[in-house]
């Protein structure tokens, strides 16, 4: 009898111990759901499910409102008591109709979209696995709301709401990725990130300077990498995934592997990916202006122009890449959480295809033009404390070190001198973030930030016939850039329908640069900047009912001059050279946007947003004089002198719209479209279309889901950008545009038809296949120097364990 009593007591204690572990399942197939957010606003608390669909919600004991949500599923709002009655198991139903999205990290602090007046879109890990994007740039385009420009296959420069390059901000695990040499020309730094190791991607549209400081004018792209998962049942939690993929258009051979090992207090995740891309084949149906059926080879010490057997092959575009990530997590108790992350990415050299399209004297301009290996490394240590004291409820200290390497290598046709410009940046940052619930429904988020960048730049000239090397002109001065800031964000729930947010940030930025006048007779040898910037925002979210949400936001943003603005020497276009200008100030943006979303029952969701951004004191490239001269010799050519100057105003306005329809029998339909117009002021006071305001573009998808099968037929498209609507700086770029009937450059409209399928062969194995660009269109996204892939067959196999 005593034995049975002890047994019953043990079972009761076990039940009590396990009662704080919530399990979340898919209602259709009963499989556990990973990365589901369990969230409480009042009091504030959150948890995320692991690979077994489990999360520890002991902190939420007794809570009256607990929200359970993840992308693609209908949210559940419940209480702790109800969860207890239901045995701490919840099943979520598939749905795209919700107006409330998962907790966001694009705002640095975890918040639901209920409370964020800015428009935020999420790209889920589930969607990334289905779409199989080749790079992180391609991953961003999945949203249908981010336009991606490419100058070479190893690249991808996002455009958001008429802004691009160093007017957009990238963050990785909460760490600012932008450096002091992020340029106004197209950037490819985003390809350093690994889509396979990305847990969640969020895009915040519009200004984000209150939270992230300089550069966050057009938007913020926030990448959250895989989080080490702890075990909740006393047994080691071992999960992982392996993927192999092949694509025909560039003979892609990709492999990925990651594994998570978790114990009660310790966990770690290891990720490794490798890509190998051959030259990219473009489509057979489209403008002949995009064809370059030759390339330059070095044969017997002579540059030879070789005619290609396949004129659709874009040579040189091949490259390879390797990524590695190691993260470790330590949670000694409920009050502390420590995480350390190491990230490393390295590409091979890769040709800049648009430069190989340039002509001079009726023949190829360059024998070589390539980027050297692009290297990115980050060490990131964060410590979070849940204090519940008079100063903060939650505090996170984040210390990060990043190392960047990039280089440019070029040689003119039939010339022996090869020029190499190499840059290294060491970036250090410290963030201390707090949140404090002042009263129920009223929360303060605040923090301090310190960022510094050390820039080393060098030039080298190599005679390829003799091997002799000499020092050449550097692209940048030896320099450092520093930013120090304090910021505050106030979230106030006026009532159950209305939330107001207001924020303020003061930023002091400093720059020191030493110029080498050996090669260019600059009238200065040093420059210093030490200025401040004040930015703010205020917005509101109004939900008159469960089927309506209306939000509006008014905000300012700034971009301080960086090393690329002040100190760069480069050829911006044939016949022009950009020289340093040490007399620059920050540019400021003023933005207003409003967004409306409405659901109709459980079948239709419609959203519409409009925005207007005014940029003053804009940093733009304009004609300039160096030592009183408007021209100088550069790379053997008399070139017009230009410099970055505070010389313009710019304005961008547009709309973003979407519709999602849940059809019978497992079918669904969705469309996302984007329209924007931008203008910038020229030297003579006239207005020119903005370079980074993309033409009309969008994505439409027809989906079907049944049991283990998922199908999708979709189209991507872009409207025409006529010659008259091209920026003045784009009109002369013969190497990247097609010709209209009048012989002028323009960007033709285009579309692609695509079909994708995924089938769960077993619980742990998925086979995916697809045909992209079914009709083999030869198309080139606006402002791109390389055509998109022609008809492309994609096959991948993914195994989970």
C-alpha positions in Angstrom: 0.0 0.0 0.0 2.8 2.4 0.9 4.5 1.6 -2.4 1.3 2.7 -4.3 1.0 5.9 -2.3 4.6 6.8 -3.1 4.0 6.1 -6.7 0.9 8.3 -6.8 2.8 11.1 -5.0 5.6 10.8 -7.5 3.2 11.0 -10.4 1.6 14.1 -8.9 4.9 15.8 -8.3 5.9 15.0 -11.9 2.7 16.4 -13.2 3.3 19.6 -11.3 6.8 19.8 -12.6 5.7 19.2 -16.2 2.8 21.5 -15.9 4.9 24.5 -16.7 6.0 23.1 -20.0 3.6 24.0 -22.8 3.5 21.9 -26.0 2.3 23.5 -29.3 1.2 21.3 -32.2 0.0 21.6 -35.7 -3.8 21.0 -35.6 -3.8 19.2 -39.0 -1.0 16.7 -38.5 -0.3 16.8 -34.8 3.4 17.6 -35.4 5.2 19.9 -32.9 5.6 23.5 -34.0 9.0 25.2 -33.6 9.6 28.9 -33.0 6.1 29.6 -31.8 6.0 32.7 -29.6 4.1 32.6 -26.3 3.7 36.2 -25.2 2.1 38.3 -22.4 1.8 42.1 -22.6 0.7 42.7 -19.0 2.7 41.6 -17.1 5.4 41.3 -19.9 6.8 37.9 -20.5 7.6 35.7 -23.5 8.8 32.2 -24.4 9.6 30.4 -27.7 9.0 26.8 -28.5 12.0 24.5 -29.3 12.2 21.8 -32.0 9.9 19.6 -29.9 7.2 22.3 -29.8 7.9 22.9 -26.1 8.4 26.1 -24.1 8.7 26.8 -20.4 5.9 29.1 -19.3 6.4 28.9 -15.6 7.0 32.7 -15.6 3.4 33.2 -16.8 1.7 31.3 -14.0 -1.6 32.9 -13.1 -1.6 35.3 -16.2 -5.0 36.3 -17.5 -4.0 36.9 -21.1 -1.5 34.7 -23.0 -1.0 35.1 -26.7 0.3 32.1 -28.7 1.2 32.9 -32.3 3.6 32.1 -35.2 3.7 33.0 -38.8 1.1 31.2 -41.0 -1.1 30.1 -38.2 -4.2 31.6 -36.5 -3.2 33.1 -33.1 -4.6 31.7 -29.9 -5.4 34.0 -26.9 -5.9 32.1 -23.7 -5.2 32.1 -19.9 -2.8 30.1 -17.8 -5.7 28.5 -16.0 -7.2 27.3 -19.3 -3.9 26.0 -20.5 -3.6 24.0 -17.2 -7.1 22.5 -17.7 -6.2 21.5 -21.2 -3.0 19.7 -20.1 -0.7 22.4 -21.4 -1.2 21.4 -25.0 -2.3 23.8 -27.7 -3.1 23.1 -31.4 -2.7 25.9 -34.0 -4.6 26.0 -37.2 -3.1 27.1 -40.5 -4.2 30.6 -41.5 -2.7 33.7 -43.2 -5.6 35.9 -42.2 -4.5 37.2 -38.9 -3.9 41.0 -38.4 -1.6 40.4 -35.5 1.9 39.0 -36.3 4.5 37.4 -34.3 6.7 39.2 -31.9 9.1 41.4 -33.8 12.8 42.0 -33.3 13.2 44.7 -36.0 12.3 47.2 -33.2 15.2 45.8 -31.1 12.8 45.1 -28.2 10.4 42.2 -28.5 7.0 43.7 -29.3 3.9 42.5 -31.2 2.7 44.2 -34.3 -0.3 45.3 -32.2 1.9 47.9 -30.7 4.3 48.9 -33.6 2.9 51.8 -35.8 5.5 51.1 -38.5 4.9 48.6 -41.2 6.8 45.3 -40.6 6.9 42.2 -42.8 8.2 38.8 -41.7 9.9 36.2 -43.9 9.5 32.9 -42.0 11.9 30.0 -41.9 9.1 27.9 -43.3 8.8 30.1 -46.4 12.6 30.2 -46.9 12.7 26.4 -46.8 10.0 26.2 -49.4 11.3 28.9 -51.8 14.9 27.8 -51.7 16.5 31.2 -52.2 20.2 30.9 -53.3 21.4 33.9 -51.3 20.2 36.2 -48.5 19.5 38.9 -51.1 17.2 36.5 -52.9 15.6 35.7 -49.5 14.6 39.3 -49.1 12.8 39.3 -52.4 10.5 36.5 -51.2 8.5 39.1 -49.4 7.4 40.7 -52.7 8.0 44.1 -51.0 11.8 44.4 -51.3 13.3 45.1 -54.7 16.8 43.7 -55.3 19.3 45.1 -57.7 22.4 43.0 -58.9 25.6 44.1 -60.6 27.0 40.6 -60.5 25.8 37.1 -59.5 27.7 37.5 -56.2 25.6 40.4 -55.1 22.2 41.8 -54.3 21.5 45.4 -53.2 18.0 45.9 -51.7 15.8 48.9 -52.5 13.1 49.9 -50.0 10.7 52.8 -50.5 13.0 54.6 -52.8 16.1 54.2 -50.8 19.0 51.8 -51.0 22.7 51.1 -50.0 23.9 53.2 -47.1 20.4 54.6 -46.5 19.2 51.2 -45.4 20.3 49.4 -42.2 21.2 45.7 -41.7 21.2 44.1 -38.3 22.2 40.6 -37.3 21.1 39.3 -33.9 20.5 42.9 -32.9 24.0 44.1 -34.0 24.4 46.9 -36.6 26.1 45.5 -39.7 26.6 48.8 -41.5 30.1 50.1 -41.5 31.9 53.4 -42.2 32.6 52.3 -45.8 29.0 51.3 -46.8 28.7 53.2 -50.0 26.0 55.1 -52.0 26.7 52.7 -54.9 25.2 49.3 -54.9 26.2 47.0 -52.0 26.5 43.2 -51.8 27.3 42.8 -48.1 23.9 41.1 -47.5 25.2 38.0 -49.3 27.5 37.4 -46.3 24.5 36.1 -44.4 23.3 32.5 -44.6 19.6 31.9 -45.3 19.9 28.3 -43.9 21.1 29.7 -40.5 18.5 32.4 -40.4 15.7 31.8 -38.0 13.6 34.8 -38.8 13.9 37.8 -41.1 12.0 41.0 -40.6 11.8 44.2 -42.6 10.8 47.4 -40.9 9.7 49.9 -43.6 10.5 53.6 -43.1 12.8 55.4 -40.6 14.4 53.4 -37.8 17.0 56.0 -36.6 15.4 56.3 -33.2 16.3 52.7 -32.5 19.4 52.1 -34.7 20.9 55.5 -35.5 22.6 56.6 -38.7 21.6 55.1 -42.1 18.1 53.8 -41.1 16.2 56.1 -43.5 14.4 53.8 -45.9 14.1 50.8 -43.6 15.7 48.2 -41.4 16.4 44.6 -42.3 16.7 42.5 -39.2 18.1 39.0 -39.4 17.8 36.6 -36.4 20.0 33.6 -36.7 19.4 30.2 -35.1 19.0 30.3 -31.4 20.4 27.5 -29.3 17.5 25.5 -27.8 17.5 24.2 -24.2 16.1 20.9 -23.2 12.9 21.1 -21.0 12.4 17.4 -20.1 15.8 16.5 -18.5 17.0 14.6 -21.6 19.5 16.1 -24.1 17.7 17.8 -26.9 19.5 16.9 -30.2 18.0 18.3 -33.4 19.3 19.4 -36.7 18.9 19.6 -40.5 20.9 18.8 -43.6 20.1 20.1 -47.1 21.5 19.5 -50.6 20.4 21.6 -53.6 21.1 21.8 -57.3 20.0 24.5 -59.8 20.5 24.2 -63.5 20.8 27.9 -64.6 24.2 28.3 -62.8 25.0 24.6 -62.0 24.5 25.5 -58.3 25.8 22.9 -55.9 24.8 23.8 -52.3 25.2 21.9 -49.1 24.1 22.8 -45.5 24.2 21.2 -42.1 23.3 22.4 -38.7 22.9 20.6 -35.3 21.5 21.8 -32.0 22.5 20.1 -28.7 20.7 21.3 -25.6 20.8 20.5 -22.0 18.9 22.1 -19.1 21.2 25.1 -18.7 23.5 24.8 -21.7 22.8 24.6 -25.4 24.8 25.1 -28.6 24.1 25.2 -32.3 26.6 24.6 -35.1 25.9 25.6 -38.7 27.9 25.1 -41.9 27.0 25.9 -45.5 28.8 25.9 -48.8 27.7 27.1 -52.2 29.3 26.8 -55.7 27.9 28.7 -58.6 29.0 28.5 -62.2 28.4 31.3 -64.7 24.8 32.3 -64.9 22.7 31.5 -68.0 20.1 34.1 -69.0 16.9 33.5 -70.9 16.5 33.1 -74.6 13.4 35.4 -75.0 14.2 39.1 -74.6 16.2 42.2 -75.6 19.4 41.4 -77.6 20.9 44.4 -75.8 21.5 42.2 -72.8 23.7 39.8 -74.8 27.5 39.8 -74.4 28.5 36.7 -76.3 32.2 37.1 -75.6 34.7 37.3 -72.7 38.3 38.1 -72.3 40.9 35.4 -71.7 44.6 35.7 -71.1 46.4 33.4 -73.6 50.1 33.3 -74.1 50.6 36.7 -72.3 48.0 38.3 -74.6 44.4 39.4 -73.9 42.2 37.6 -76.3 38.5 38.3 -76.8 36.8 34.8 -77.0 33.5 34.2 -78.7 31.3 32.0 -76.5 29.7 28.8 -77.7 26.7 29.7 -75.6 25.9 33.4 -76.1 23.4 33.3 -73.2 26.1 32.5 -70.7 27.1 35.6 -68.6 30.9 35.4 -68.2 32.4 36.1 -65.7 29.8 35.5 -63.0 30.9 32.3 -61.3 31.8 32.3 -57.6 31.6 30.2 -54.4 31.0 30.9 -50.7 31.4 29.2 -47.3 29.6 30.2 -44.1 30.1 28.9 -40.6 28.3 29.7 -37.4 28.8 28.6 -33.8 26.5 29.8 -31.0 26.5 28.8 -27.3 23.8 29.6 -24.7 23.9 29.4 -20.9 20.8 30.0 -18.8 21.8 29.4 -15.1 18.4 30.3 -13.8 15.2 32.1 -14.7 16.8 35.5 -14.3 19.8 35.3 -16.6 20.4 34.3 -20.2 23.8 34.4 -21.9 24.5 33.9 -25.6 27.7 33.9 -27.6 27.7 33.8 -31.4 30.6 33.4 -33.8 29.9 34.0 -37.5 32.3 33.6 -40.4 31.6 34.1 -44.2 34.0 34.1 -47.1 33.4 34.3 -50.8 35.8 33.5 -53.6 36.7 36.3 -56.0 33.9 37.2 -58.4 33.6 39.2 -61.6 31.6 42.4 -61.6 29.7 41.7 -64.7 28.4 45.2 -65.6 32.0 46.5 -65.7 32.8 43.7 -68.2 30.1 45.1 -70.4 31.8 48.5 -70.7 33.3 49.3 -74.1 36.2 51.6 -75.2 37.4 52.3 -78.7 34.9 49.7 -80.0 36.2 46.8 -77.9 36.1 45.6 -74.3 37.2 48.2 -71.8 38.5 45.7 -69.2 40.5 42.5 -69.3 39.8 42.1 -65.5 37.3 43.6 -63.1 36.5 41.6 -60.1 35.9 41.8 -56.4 38.4 39.9 -54.3 37.2 37.6 -51.5 34.5 39.2 -49.3 35.1 38.3 -45.7 32.8 38.9 -42.7 33.4 37.7 -39.2 31.4 38.6 -36.1 31.8 37.8 -32.4 28.7 38.7 -30.4 28.2 38.3 -26.7 24.9 39.1 -25.0 23.7 38.9 -21.5 20.0 39.4 -20.5 18.8 39.9 -17.0 15.1 39.8 -15.9 15.3 42.1 -12.9 11.8 43.3 -12.1 13.3 46.1 -10.2 12.8 49.9 -10.0 15.2 50.5 -13.0 14.2 47.8 -15.4 12.2 44.6 -15.9 14.6 43.4 -18.5 18.1 44.4 -19.4 20.3 43.2 -22.3 23.9 44.0 -22.7 25.3 43.2 -26.2 29.0 43.5 -27.1 30.1 42.8 -30.6 33.2 42.8 -32.8 33.1 42.5 -36.5 35.8 42.2 -39.2 35.2 43.1 -42.8 37.5 42.6 -45.8 36.8 43.5 -49.4 38.9 44.4 -52.5 38.6 45.6 -56.1 40.9 44.3 -58.8 40.9 45.7 -62.3 43.1 45.8 -65.4 42.5 47.5 -68.7 42.5 45.5 -71.9 46.0 44.9 -73.2 47.6 46.7 -70.3 50.0 45.0 -67.9 49.3 47.0 -64.8 46.7 45.4 -62.4 45.3 47.7 -59.7 44.2 46.3 -56.4 42.4 48.3 -53.7 41.9 46.5 -50.5 39.9 47.6 -47.4 39.6 46.2 -43.9 37.2 47.5 -41.2 37.2 46.6 -37.6 33.8 47.4 -36.0 33.2 47.4 -32.3 29.8 48.1 -30.6 28.2 48.0 -27.2 24.5 48.3 -26.6 22.7 48.3 -23.2 18.9 48.1 -23.6 16.3 48.2 -20.9 12.5 48.0 -20.7 10.4 48.9 -17.7 6.7 48.6 -17.2 5.9 51.8 -15.5 2.2 51.0 -15.0 0.1 48.3 -16.6 -0.1 49.1 -20.3 2.7 51.7 -20.1 6.2 50.6 -20.9 9.5 52.4 -21.4 12.2 51.1 -23.7 15.5 52.9 -23.4 19.3 52.4 -23.9 22.7 53.6 -24.8 25.0 52.7 -27.7 28.6 53.0 -28.6 30.0 52.1 -32.1 33.4 52.6 -33.6 34.9 51.6 -36.9 38.6 51.5 -37.8 39.3 51.7 -41.5 42.5 50.5 -43.2 42.8 51.0 -47.0 45.6 50.2 -49.3 46.4 50.3 -53.0 48.8 48.1 -55.0 49.9 48.0 -58.7 51.2 44.7 -60.1 52.9 44.4 -63.4 51.5 41.0 -64.6 54.3 40.5 -67.1 57.2 40.9 -64.6 55.5 40.3 -61.3 56.8 43.6 -60.0 54.7 45.3 -57.3 54.5 48.9 -56.3 52.3 51.0 -53.9 49.3 52.5 -55.6 46.6 55.0 -54.5 44.3 53.8 -51.7 40.5 54.0 -52.1 40.0 55.5 -48.7 42.0 57.5 -46.1 43.2 55.8 -43.0 40.4 56.7 -40.6 38.0 56.0 -37.8 34.2 56.7 -37.4 32.5 56.7 -34.0 28.9 57.0 -32.8 27.6 57.5 -29.3 23.9 57.6 -28.6 21.1 57.5 -26.0 17.5 56.6 -26.9 14.1 56.3 -25.4 10.8 54.7 -26.7 7.5 55.1 -24.8 4.7 52.6 -25.5 1.3 53.5 -24.0 -2.0 51.5 -24.2 -4.6 54.2 -24.2 -7.3 51.5 -24.1 -8.0 48.1 -25.5 -8.3 49.6 -29.0 -5.5 52.2 -29.1 -1.7 52.1 -28.6 0.6 55.1 -28.9 4.4 55.0 -29.3 6.8 57.9 -29.2 10.6 57.8 -29.4 13.6 60.1 -29.2 17.3 59.6 -29.9 20.3 61.9 -29.5 23.4 60.8 -31.5 26.9 62.2 -31.5 29.1 61.1 -34.4 32.8 61.7 -34.9 35.1 61.1 -37.8 38.9 61.4 -38.2 40.7 60.8 -41.5 44.3 61.1 -42.7 44.8 61.6 -46.5 47.7 60.4 -48.5 48.6 63.1 -51.1 51.3 61.1 -52.8 49.1 60.2 -55.8 46.5 63.0 -55.8 47.2 66.6 -54.9 44.5 67.1 -52.3 44.5 70.6 -50.8 44.1 68.9 -47.3 45.8 66.1 -45.4 43.3 65.6 -42.5 39.7 66.1 -41.7 37.6 65.9 -38.5 33.9 65.8 -37.9 32.2 66.1 -34.5 28.4 66.7 -34.8 25.2 65.7 -33.2 21.8 64.6 -34.5 18.4 64.5 -32.8 15.7 62.3 -34.2 12.2 61.4 -33.1 9.0 59.5 -33.9 5.4 59.3 -32.9 2.8 56.9 -34.0 -0.4 55.1 -33.1 -2.1 51.8 -33.7 -5.9 51.7 -33.7 -8.0 48.5 -33.7 -11.7 49.3 -33.8 -12.4 45.6 -33.9 -10.7 42.3 -34.4 -11.0 42.6 -38.1 -9.6 46.1 -38.6 -6.2 47.7 -37.8 -5.2 51.3 -38.7 -1.7 52.6 -37.9 0.0 55.9 -38.7 3.6 57.0 -38.0 5.5 60.3 -38.2 9.3 60.0 -37.9 12.6 61.5 -38.7 15.9 59.8 -39.6 19.4 60.8 -40.4 22.6 59.6 -42.0 25.9 60.9 -40.9 28.7 61.3 -43.4 30.9 58.2 -43.3 34.4 57.5 -44.7 33.0 56.5 -48.1 31.3 59.9 -48.4 34.2 62.0 -47.3 37.3 60.2 -48.5 36.7 57.9 -51.5 38.4 58.1 -54.9 36.8 56.0 -57.7 35.5 56.1 -61.2 31.7 56.5 -60.9 31.1 56.2 -64.6 33.2 56.5 -67.8 34.8 59.9 -67.9 34.1 60.9 -64.3 36.1 60.5 -61.1 34.9 61.1 -57.5 37.4 62.8 -55.1 37.2 63.4 -51.4 35.2 66.2 -49.9 35.9 66.9 -46.2 33.1 69.5 -45.7 30.0 67.4 -45.2 27.1 67.3 -42.8 24.4 64.8 -42.0 21.4 64.4 -44.2 17.9 64.3 -42.6 14.7 62.5 -43.6 11.1 63.3 -42.6 8.6 60.6 -43.1 4.9 60.0 -42.7 3.1 56.8 -43.4 -0.3 55.3 -42.8 -1.3 51.6 -43.1 -4.8 49.9 -43.0 -5.6 46.2 -42.9 -8.9 44.5 -42.9 -10.0 40.8 -42.7 -13.3 39.5 -44.1 -14.3 36.5 -42.1 -11.6 33.7 -42.3 -11.1 34.0 -46.1 -9.9 37.4 -47.1 -7.2 39.8 -45.9 -6.5 43.2 -47.5 -3.9 45.7 -46.6 -2.9 49.1 -48.0 -0.2 51.5 -47.0 1.0 54.9 -48.2 4.1 56.9 -47.4 5.9 60.2 -48.1 9.5 60.9 -47.3 11.3 64.2 -47.7 15.2 64.1 -47.6 17.0 67.4 -47.0 20.7 68.2 -47.1 21.0 65.1 -49.2 24.5 63.6 -49.8 24.7 63.3 -53.6 27.4 63.1 -56.3 27.8 66.5 -58.0 30.5 68.2 -60.2 33.3 69.6 -58.2 36.7 71.3 -58.4 40.0 70.0 -57.1 42.6 72.7 -56.8 40.5 74.9 -59.0 40.3 72.3 -61.8 37.1 70.6 -63.0 39.0 67.7 -64.7 41.9 65.4 -63.9 43.7 62.4 -65.3 42.5 59.1 -63.8 43.3 55.6 -65.0 44.7 57.0 -68.2 41.6 59.1 -69.1 40.8 62.8 -68.6 37.9 62.7 -66.2 35.4 65.2 -64.9 35.9 65.8 -61.2 33.0 65.0 -58.9 32.4 64.7 -55.1 29.8 63.8 -52.6 28.1 67.0 -51.5 25.2 68.3 -49.3 23.6 69.6 -52.5 20.1 68.5 -52.9 16.6 67.7 -51.6 14.8 64.5 -52.5 11.3 63.2 -52.0 9.8 59.8 -52.4 6.2 58.7 -52.1 4.4 55.5 -52.9 1.9 52.8 -51.9 2.2 49.1 -50.9 -0.8 46.9 -51.1 -1.6 43.2 -50.7 -4.5 40.8 -50.7 -4.7 37.2 -49.4 -7.6 34.9 -50.2 -8.2 31.5 -48.6 -9.9 29.4 -51.3 -11.7 26.0 -50.8 -10.1 22.6 -51.0 -6.6 23.7 -49.8 -6.1 26.5 -52.4 -5.1 30.0 -51.7 -4.2 33.2 -53.6 -2.1 36.2 -52.7 -0.7 39.3 -54.4 1.7 42.0 -53.2 2.4 45.1 -55.3 4.5 48.2 -54.8 4.4 51.6 -56.5 6.8 54.5 -55.8 8.0 57.7 -57.3 11.1 59.6 -56.3 12.6 63.0 -57.3 15.8 64.6 -56.4 17.0 68.2 -57.0 19.8 68.8 -59.6 22.5 71.4 -59.7 20.4 73.7 -61.9 17.4 73.4 -59.6 15.5 71.0 -61.9 14.2 67.7 -60.7 15.4 64.3 -61.8 13.8 60.9 -61.0 15.4 59.3 -58.0 17.9 56.5 -58.9 16.7 54.1 -56.2 13.0 54.5 -56.7 12.2 51.2 -58.4 9.4 50.9 -61.0 6.2 49.2 -60.2 6.9 45.6 -59.0 5.2 42.7 -57.3 4.5 39.0 -56.8 1.3 37.0 -57.1 1.0 33.4 -55.9 -1.5 30.6 -56.2 -1.0 27.9 -53.6 -2.3 24.4 -52.8 -1.7 22.5 -49.6 -2.9 19.0 -48.9 -1.5 16.5 -46.4 2.2 16.1 -47.2 2.1 18.1 -50.5 2.6 21.9 -51.0 2.4 23.4 -54.5 2.8 27.0 -55.6 2.4 28.7 -59.0 3.6 32.2 -58.9 4.7 35.2 -61.0 7.1 38.0 -60.3 7.0 41.1 -62.4 8.3 44.6 -62.9 6.9 47.6 -64.9 8.9 49.6 -67.4 11.2 52.4 -66.5 11.3 54.6 -69.5 14.2 56.8 -70.5 12.4 59.9 -69.3 11.8 58.3 -65.9 15.5 57.2 -65.5 17.6 59.2 -63.1 20.0 61.5 -64.9 22.9 59.5 -63.4 21.5 56.3 -65.0 20.7 57.6 -68.5 24.3 57.1 -69.8 24.9 53.6 -68.5 24.8 51.7 -71.8 26.2 48.6 -70.2 23.2 47.8 -68.1 20.1 49.0 -70.0 18.3 48.1 -73.2 17.6 50.5 -76.0 14.1 51.9 -76.8 12.9 52.7 -80.3 14.7 56.1 -80.2 18.0 54.4 -79.2 17.8 55.7 -75.6 18.5 53.5 -72.5 15.5 52.2 -70.6 14.5 49.3 -68.4 11.8 47.1 -70.1 9.0 45.5 -68.2 9.3 41.8 -67.5 7.6 38.9 -65.8 8.5 35.3 -64.8 6.3 32.3 -64.3 7.4 29.8 -61.7 6.3 26.6 -60.1 7.5 25.1 -56.8 6.6 21.9 -55.0 7.5 20.3 -51.7 6.6 16.8 -50.5 7.2 15.3 -47.1 8.4 11.8 -48.0 8.6 11.0 -44.3 8.2 12.9 -41.1 11.9 13.9 -41.3 12.6 14.1 -45.0 11.3 16.7 -47.6 12.0 16.7 -51.3 11.5 20.1 -53.1 11.5 20.8 -56.8 10.7 23.7 -59.0 11.0 25.4 -62.4 11.8 29.1 -62.3 11.2 31.3 -65.3 9.2 28.7 -67.1 9.0 30.7 -70.3 12.8 31.4 -70.4 12.5 35.2 -70.3 15.6 37.3 -70.8 15.0 40.0 -68.2 17.0 42.4 -66.1 15.7 43.9 -62.9 15.8 47.7 -62.9 19.3 49.2 -62.4 20.9 45.8 -62.5 24.1 45.0 -64.5 23.3 41.3 -64.9 20.3 39.5 -66.3 18.2 37.2 -64.2 18.4 33.4 -64.6 16.8 31.8 -67.6 14.7 28.7 -67.2 16.0 27.1 -64.1 15.4 23.7 -62.6 15.8 23.5 -58.9 16.0 20.3 -56.8 16.7 20.0 -53.1 16.5 17.3 -50.4 16.2 18.3 -46.7 16.5 15.9 -43.8 15.6 16.8 -40.2 16.5 14.9 -37.1 
